[in-house]
Amino acid sequence: MVKVEFFREHSIQTGEERRDCEICDPLVGKEWSILDADLKIPPFDTHPNCRCYLVDVETGEIWLGEH
């Protein structure tokens, strides 16, 4: 079964400071089966203009993001 992991877009920065996101920060590093009802798909399940993305745990392929 394919598993995906939530990644935060690293270019969300202002100067030297990274903007925290109370919606996405708790999701970073979480893994889900693609059939899991709790899977969070950015930006649909996060917020408008979200740049986070999902990565296939096995292959490293980026899924479901603006990349």
C-alpha angles and dihedrals in degrees: 000000000000116000125195131199127212116239129187119228106251095206091071092106138127108207106305096341126086114217112239118227118203090200101048104029094073090051097055111117095009116136128210138177108246087240094054113119089216094058110131112217115197126254095007095058099029120043142298114287092019111161097190120118145190124247128201103246094215103042103024089232113153113241131187107000141100094270 
